[in-house]
Amino acid sequence: MGKFGVIVLDSFGVGAMADVPKVRPDDIGSNTALNIIKAVPQIKIPNLRKLGLMNAIGEERADFKFSTTANWGISNLMHHGADSYLAHQEIMGTKPKIPLLQPFNEVIDIVEEQVKKDGFDVKRYGDPGYQLLVVNNCATIGDNLEADPGQVYNVTAALDEMPFDEITRLGESVRSVVKVSRVIAFGGREVTLKNILNARKIEHGKYVGVSAPESGVYNKDYHVIHLGYGINPKVQLPQILKRNGIDVALVGKTADIINVDTDRKFPGVDTDYLFDNFIEQSKEMKDGLLFMNIQETDLAGHAEDPVSYADVLERADKKLSKVLPIYTGDDILIVMADHGDDPTIGFTLHTREHTPLLIYKEGTHNKYVGERATLSDVGATGADYFDVEAPENGKSFLHRIIDGTNIDE
């Protein structure tokens, strides 16, 4: 055995998927990686280039040439849309179910009934058809305004008034009766119900929720849990590994959204901080899975700021020069993405793009793992690497890394 590292550069897609004209026509023309290079041609990312970024993009530009030594491929998204939470569940081996897209007010009656049944005090806030639920006079339930419309519901709470285990229980109550892709339950300190309600917004005439940044919940002691539709952590790679006595480290957003019992959890956002933890864990762990999300790329995409995006990539690339020498012998490192978020396309939402698969293994060069049908192939490859049972979804491409065969087994 050895180390199996996965670094997700959040939203760093390499071109619109083939189904985009049919399912997400606004994403036509998206290519996050290429369009950042076009917008910031002086960007310095030598390690990503050597690992095969331009190979994955499928196009050379100026001095950005194809790598002749890279091990690489690309992956499609199996999950509906382009969602970070669902993508990470997919990477770790979940077979995505197709969720519903529903404004919260279409299900407010059944949510209100269930939440009352589970012992919470509930009242409505706002005009009919444009209402939030207010729970225990310190939390709200409504649409998530940062994700694709109708895809996620938020429980936004004052952590001083509602302990996090109760916020979690409230989120689970909502989750039990809705079929959207995600319910996010979270809270922060030094926030009141008034702060939360002052951040209430209506978007597109039917989505009613609280702007989380404006509410102040992120500012102090932020706690969050993500509750996905059709997600069974027991059939994902991290829990499979733990059942087999193999260690798991989660760094960044993965520590918040991957469900596994491990002492090696390092949540956070700052790119340098996260890489430093990933490097430290990579040095400490002789065998095991290391799974990290770099979120600041995604934040720059949402801000439609290719210059800031390029800056994050440059910082990540410098850190890669310290990561790669730690992965020796049988160790494998995969640098990838979860979807796109093209900062040049004209809107702030994620874009449905292929993701790069840039693979480093000491002494191994010029291996092509193909165009994968699902991000879960990464989780399946990890299971194959550690010789444990396969996760629910995905096919291993380990043989393509090891011997360069072109036949899926």
C-alpha positions as CSV (number, residue, x, y, z in Angstrom):
1,M,0.0,0.0,0.0
2,G,0.9,3.6,0.2
3,K,-0.7,7.1,0.0
4,F,-3.6,7.8,-2.3
5,G,-4.0,11.6,-2.5
6,V,-6.9,13.5,-4.1
7,I,-6.7,17.3,-4.5
8,V,-9.9,18.9,-5.8
9,L,-9.4,22.4,-7.2
10,D,-13.0,23.4,-6.7
11,S,-14.7,24.6,-9.9
12,F,-11.6,24.2,-12.1
13,G,-13.4,22.6,-15.1
14,V,-11.9,22.1,-18.6
15,G,-14.8,22.6,-20.9
16,A,-18.5,22.2,-21.2
17,M,-19.9,18.7,-21.2
18,A,-21.6,17.3,-24.3
19,D,-25.1,17.4,-22.7
20,V,-24.8,21.2,-21.9
21,P,-26.8,22.4,-24.9
22,K,-29.7,20.2,-23.8
23,V,-29.6,20.5,-20.0
24,R,-27.8,23.8,-19.3
25,P,-27.7,26.0,-22.4
26,D,-26.4,28.9,-20.4
27,D,-23.2,27.0,-19.9
28,I,-22.4,26.7,-23.6
29,G,-18.9,28.0,-24.2
30,S,-17.7,27.5,-20.6
31,N,-14.2,26.4,-20.1
32,T,-12.9,27.6,-16.7
33,A,-9.3,26.7,-17.1
34,L,-8.8,27.8,-20.7
35,N,-10.7,31.1,-20.2
36,I,-8.6,32.0,-17.1
37,I,-5.4,31.4,-19.2
38,K,-6.9,33.6,-21.9
39,A,-7.8,36.3,-19.4
40,V,-4.6,36.2,-17.5
41,P,-2.0,35.0,-20.0
42,Q,0.9,35.7,-17.7
43,I,-0.3,33.1,-15.1
44,K,2.5,30.9,-13.8
45,I,1.3,27.4,-13.1
46,P,4.3,25.1,-14.2
47,N,3.3,22.1,-12.1
48,L,-0.2,22.0,-13.4
49,R,1.1,22.3,-16.9
50,K,3.6,19.5,-16.4
51,L,0.9,17.3,-14.9
52,G,-1.1,17.7,-18.1
53,L,-3.5,20.6,-17.7
54,M,-3.4,21.5,-21.4
55,N,-3.8,17.9,-22.4
56,A,-7.0,17.8,-20.3
57,I,-8.2,21.1,-21.9
58,G,-7.4,19.6,-25.3
59,E,-5.9,22.8,-26.7
60,E,-2.6,24.5,-26.6
61,R,-2.3,28.3,-26.2
62,A,0.9,30.3,-26.7
63,D,3.5,28.9,-24.4
64,F,1.0,26.6,-22.7
65,K,1.8,23.4,-24.5
66,F,0.7,19.7,-24.1
67,S,2.8,17.8,-21.6
68,T,4.7,14.8,-23.1
69,T,5.2,13.1,-19.7
70,A,1.8,13.6,-18.1
71,N,-0.6,10.9,-16.9
72,W,-4.0,12.3,-17.4
73,G,-7.7,12.0,-18.4
74,I,-10.9,13.8,-18.0
75,S,-14.2,13.0,-16.3
76,N,-17.8,13.7,-16.9
77,L,-20.2,14.5,-14.1
78,M,-22.9,11.9,-13.4
79,H,-24.8,14.0,-10.9
80,H,-27.5,16.4,-12.0
81,G,-26.3,20.0,-12.6
82,A,-22.9,21.2,-11.2
83,D,-22.9,21.0,-7.4
84,S,-19.8,20.8,-5.1
85,Y,-21.5,18.7,-2.4
86,L,-22.9,16.1,-4.9
87,A,-19.7,16.1,-6.8
88,H,-17.6,15.2,-3.8
89,Q,-20.1,12.4,-2.8
90,E,-19.8,11.2,-6.4
91,I,-16.0,11.3,-6.3
92,M,-16.0,9.1,-3.2
93,G,-18.2,6.5,-4.9
94,T,-21.9,7.5,-4.6
95,K,-24.2,6.8,-7.5
96,P,-26.2,10.1,-7.7
97,K,-29.9,10.0,-7.6
98,I,-31.8,12.6,-9.7
99,P,-33.2,15.1,-7.2
100,L,-36.1,17.4,-7.7
101,L,-35.8,21.1,-8.4
102,Q,-38.4,22.9,-6.3
103,P,-38.9,26.3,-4.8
104,F,-39.2,26.0,-1.1
105,N,-42.7,27.5,-1.1
106,E,-43.9,24.5,-3.1
107,V,-43.1,22.2,-0.1
108,I,-43.6,24.6,2.8
109,D,-46.7,22.8,4.0
110,I,-45.2,19.4,4.3
111,V,-42.0,20.8,5.9
112,E,-44.0,22.8,8.4
113,E,-46.0,19.7,9.3
114,Q,-42.9,17.5,9.7
115,V,-41.0,20.1,11.7
116,K,-43.9,20.6,14.1
117,K,-44.3,16.8,14.4
118,D,-40.6,16.7,15.4
119,G,-41.2,19.0,18.3
120,F,-40.2,22.4,17.0
121,D,-42.2,25.7,17.4
122,V,-42.9,27.0,13.9
123,K,-44.4,30.1,12.4
124,R,-44.5,31.6,8.9
125,Y,-42.8,34.9,7.9
126,G,-43.7,36.9,4.7
127,D,-46.6,37.0,2.3
128,P,-48.2,33.8,1.0
129,G,-46.2,32.3,-1.7
130,Y,-43.1,34.1,-0.5
131,Q,-42.6,32.7,3.0
132,L,-39.9,31.4,5.2
133,L,-40.5,29.2,8.2
134,V,-39.2,30.6,11.5
135,V,-38.3,27.9,14.0
136,N,-38.0,28.3,17.8
137,N,-37.7,32.1,17.2
138,C,-34.1,31.7,16.2
139,A,-33.8,29.9,12.9
140,T,-35.3,30.0,9.4
141,I,-35.9,27.5,6.7
142,G,-36.0,28.6,3.0
143,D,-34.3,28.5,-0.4
144,N,-30.5,28.5,-0.7
145,L,-29.8,31.6,-2.8
146,E,-26.1,30.8,-3.6
147,A,-26.7,27.4,-5.4
148,D,-28.6,26.7,-8.5
149,P,-32.3,27.8,-7.9
150,G,-34.5,25.2,-6.4
151,Q,-31.6,22.8,-5.7
152,V,-30.9,23.4,-2.0
153,Y,-32.8,24.4,1.1
154,N,-31.1,26.2,4.0
155,V,-31.6,26.0,7.8
156,T,-30.1,29.3,9.0
157,A,-29.8,29.6,12.8
158,A,-28.5,31.7,15.7
159,L,-26.0,29.3,17.3
160,D,-26.2,31.2,20.7
161,E,-29.9,30.3,20.8
162,M,-30.0,26.8,19.2
163,P,-27.2,24.3,19.9
164,F,-25.7,22.7,16.8
165,D,-27.1,19.3,17.6
166,E,-30.6,20.9,17.5
167,I,-29.7,22.7,14.3
168,T,-28.7,19.3,12.9
169,R,-31.9,17.7,14.1
170,L,-33.9,20.5,12.4
171,G,-32.0,19.9,9.2
172,E,-32.7,16.2,9.4
173,S,-36.4,16.9,9.9
174,V,-36.5,18.9,6.7
175,R,-34.4,16.4,4.8
176,S,-36.8,13.6,5.7
177,V,-39.6,15.0,3.6
178,V,-38.0,16.8,0.7
179,K,-36.3,15.6,-2.5
180,V,-34.0,18.4,-3.5
181,S,-30.3,17.6,-3.7
182,R,-29.3,19.1,-0.4
183,V,-30.4,20.5,2.9
184,I,-27.7,22.6,4.6
185,A,-28.1,23.3,8.3
186,F,-25.8,25.9,9.8
187,G,-25.4,28.6,12.4
188,G,-23.0,31.2,13.8
189,R,-22.6,33.1,17.0
190,E,-23.4,36.7,17.8
191,V,-26.3,36.5,15.3
192,T,-30.0,37.1,16.1
193,L,-33.2,36.2,14.3
194,K,-33.4,39.9,13.3
195,N,-30.1,39.7,11.6
196,I,-31.2,36.6,9.7
197,L,-34.6,38.0,8.7
198,N,-32.9,41.3,7.5
199,A,-31.0,39.2,5.0
200,R,-34.2,37.7,3.5
201,K,-34.4,38.0,-0.3
202,I,-36.7,36.9,-3.1
203,E,-35.0,35.9,-6.4
204,H,-36.5,35.1,-9.8
205,G,-39.9,35.8,-8.4
206,K,-40.3,32.5,-6.5
207,Y,-37.1,31.6,-4.5
208,V,-37.3,32.9,-1.0
209,G,-34.3,32.6,1.4
210,V,-31.7,34.2,3.5
211,S,-28.4,35.5,2.1
212,A,-26.0,33.6,4.3
213,P,-23.1,36.1,4.0
214,E,-25.4,39.1,4.7
215,S,-26.9,37.4,7.8
216,G,-23.6,37.3,9.6
217,V,-23.7,33.5,10.4
218,Y,-20.3,33.0,8.7
219,N,-18.5,35.5,10.9
220,K,-18.0,33.7,14.2
221,D,-17.9,30.0,15.2
222,Y,-19.7,28.9,12.0
223,H,-21.0,25.3,12.2
224,V,-22.5,23.5,9.2
225,I,-23.8,20.1,8.2
226,H,-24.7,19.1,4.6
227,L,-27.5,16.5,4.2
228,G,-27.7,15.0,0.7
229,Y,-30.4,13.3,-1.2
230,G,-29.7,9.5,-1.6
231,I,-26.3,9.7,0.1
232,N,-25.2,6.6,1.9
233,P,-21.7,7.2,3.4
234,K,-21.3,3.4,4.2
235,V,-20.7,2.7,0.5
236,Q,-18.2,5.5,0.0
237,L,-14.5,5.0,-0.1
238,P,-13.6,6.7,3.2
239,Q,-15.9,4.5,5.3
240,I,-14.9,1.4,3.4
241,L,-11.3,2.2,4.2
242,K,-11.9,2.8,7.8
243,R,-13.7,-0.5,8.1
244,N,-10.6,-2.1,6.7
245,G,-8.3,-0.3,9.2
246,I,-6.9,2.2,6.7
247,D,-6.5,5.8,7.7
248,V,-8.3,8.8,6.1
249,A,-7.5,12.5,6.2
250,L,-10.0,15.2,5.1
251,V,-8.7,18.7,4.4
252,G,-10.8,21.8,3.6
253,K,-14.5,21.5,2.6
254,T,-14.2,17.7,2.5
255,A,-14.0,17.7,6.3
256,D,-17.4,19.3,6.4
257,I,-19.2,17.2,3.7
258,I,-17.7,13.7,3.8
259,N,-19.1,11.5,6.6
260,V,-16.4,9.4,8.2
261,D,-15.1,9.0,11.7
262,T,-11.5,10.2,11.6
263,D,-9.3,12.3,13.8
264,R,-7.6,13.7,10.7
265,K,-10.1,16.5,9.8
266,F,-8.8,19.9,8.9
267,P,-11.6,22.2,7.8
268,G,-10.8,25.7,6.5
269,V,-10.7,27.9,3.4
270,D,-7.3,29.6,3.1
271,T,-5.4,27.8,0.3
272,D,-2.0,28.0,1.9
273,Y,-3.3,26.8,5.3
274,L,-5.0,23.8,3.6
275,F,-2.0,22.8,1.6
276,D,0.2,23.1,4.7
277,N,-2.1,20.6,6.4
278,F,-2.2,18.3,3.4
279,I,1.6,18.4,3.2
280,E,1.9,17.6,7.0
281,Q,-0.6,14.8,6.7
282,S,1.1,13.4,3.6
283,K,4.4,13.3,5.5
284,E,2.8,11.6,8.6
285,M,0.7,9.0,6.8
286,K,2.5,6.1,5.3
287,D,-0.7,4.4,4.1
288,G,-4.1,5.9,3.6
289,L,-6.4,8.3,1.7
290,L,-5.9,12.1,1.8
291,F,-8.8,14.1,0.3
292,M,-8.6,17.9,0.0
293,N,-10.8,20.6,-1.5
294,I,-9.3,24.0,-2.4
295,Q,-12.3,26.3,-2.2
296,E,-10.8,29.7,-3.0
297,T,-10.9,28.9,-6.7
298,D,-14.7,28.4,-6.4
299,L,-15.0,31.7,-4.5
300,A,-13.2,33.6,-7.3
301,G,-15.4,31.9,-9.9
302,H,-18.5,33.1,-8.1
303,A,-17.0,36.6,-7.9
304,E,-16.5,36.5,-11.7
305,D,-12.9,37.5,-11.0
306,P,-10.4,35.7,-13.3
307,V,-7.4,37.6,-11.8
308,S,-8.2,36.4,-8.3
309,Y,-8.8,32.9,-9.7
310,A,-5.4,33.0,-11.3
311,D,-3.8,34.1,-8.1
312,V,-5.2,31.2,-6.2
313,L,-4.0,28.8,-8.9
314,E,-0.5,30.2,-8.7
315,R,-0.5,29.7,-4.9
316,A,-1.8,26.2,-5.3
317,D,0.8,25.5,-8.0
318,K,3.7,26.6,-5.8
319,K,2.4,24.3,-3.0
320,L,2.3,21.4,-5.5
321,S,6.0,21.7,-5.8
322,K,6.2,20.7,-2.1
323,V,3.5,18.0,-2.4
324,L,4.9,16.1,-5.3
325,P,8.2,15.0,-3.8
326,I,6.3,13.5,-0.8
327,Y,4.5,11.1,-3.2
328,T,7.1,8.4,-3.9
329,G,7.2,4.7,-4.7
330,D,3.7,3.3,-5.0
331,D,2.0,6.5,-3.9
332,I,-0.5,8.1,-6.2
333,L,-1.7,11.7,-6.3
334,I,-4.7,12.9,-8.4
335,V,-5.3,16.6,-9.0
336,M,-8.8,17.2,-10.3
337,A,-12.0,19.4,-10.1
338,D,-15.6,18.8,-9.3
339,H,-17.3,21.0,-12.0
340,G,-16.6,24.5,-13.5
341,D,-17.3,28.0,-12.4
342,D,-16.1,30.1,-15.4
343,P,-15.5,33.6,-14.2
344,T,-15.7,35.0,-17.8
345,I,-19.0,33.6,-18.9
346,G,-21.2,36.4,-17.5
347,F,-23.0,34.9,-14.5
348,T,-22.0,33.7,-11.0
349,L,-23.3,30.1,-11.0
350,H,-21.3,26.9,-11.4
351,T,-20.8,25.6,-15.0
352,R,-21.3,22.0,-16.0
353,E,-17.9,21.1,-17.3
354,H,-15.6,18.1,-17.7
355,T,-13.0,17.9,-14.9
356,P,-9.3,17.2,-15.4
357,L,-7.7,14.1,-14.0
358,L,-4.0,14.9,-13.5
359,I,-2.2,11.9,-12.1
360,Y,1.2,11.8,-10.5
361,K,3.1,8.6,-9.7
362,E,6.8,8.6,-9.3
363,G,8.5,7.2,-12.4
364,T,5.3,6.8,-14.3
365,H,4.7,8.9,-17.5
366,N,2.5,9.3,-20.5
367,K,-0.4,7.2,-19.3
368,Y,-3.9,8.1,-20.5
369,V,-6.8,7.0,-18.4
370,G,-9.5,8.1,-20.9
371,E,-12.7,10.1,-20.6
372,R,-14.4,8.7,-17.6
373,A,-18.2,8.4,-17.3
374,T,-18.3,9.5,-13.7
375,L,-16.2,11.2,-11.0
376,S,-16.8,8.0,-9.0
377,D,-14.1,6.3,-11.0
378,V,-11.6,8.1,-8.7
379,G,-13.2,6.5,-5.6
380,A,-13.3,3.1,-7.4
381,T,-9.6,3.5,-8.3
382,G,-8.8,4.2,-4.7
383,A,-10.6,1.1,-3.6
384,D,-8.7,-0.9,-6.2
385,Y,-5.4,0.6,-5.0
386,F,-6.0,-0.4,-1.4
387,D,-7.5,-3.8,-2.4
388,V,-10.8,-3.3,-0.6
389,E,-14.4,-3.7,-1.7
390,A,-15.5,-1.2,-4.4
391,P,-17.8,1.7,-3.6
392,E,-21.3,1.8,-4.8
393,N,-20.4,3.5,-8.1
394,G,-17.5,3.8,-10.6
395,K,-14.9,1.8,-12.4
396,S,-11.2,1.7,-11.5
397,F,-8.6,3.1,-13.9
398,L,-5.7,1.9,-11.8
399,H,-4.6,-0.6,-14.5
400,R,-4.2,2.3,-16.9
401,I,-1.8,4.0,-14.5
402,I,0.1,0.9,-13.7
403,D,0.4,-0.8,-17.1
404,G,-1.1,1.6,-19.6
405,T,-3.7,-0.8,-20.9
406,N,-6.6,0.7,-22.9
407,I,-9.3,-1.8,-22.0
408,D,-11.7,-1.2,-19.1
409,E,-11.9,-4.3,-17.0
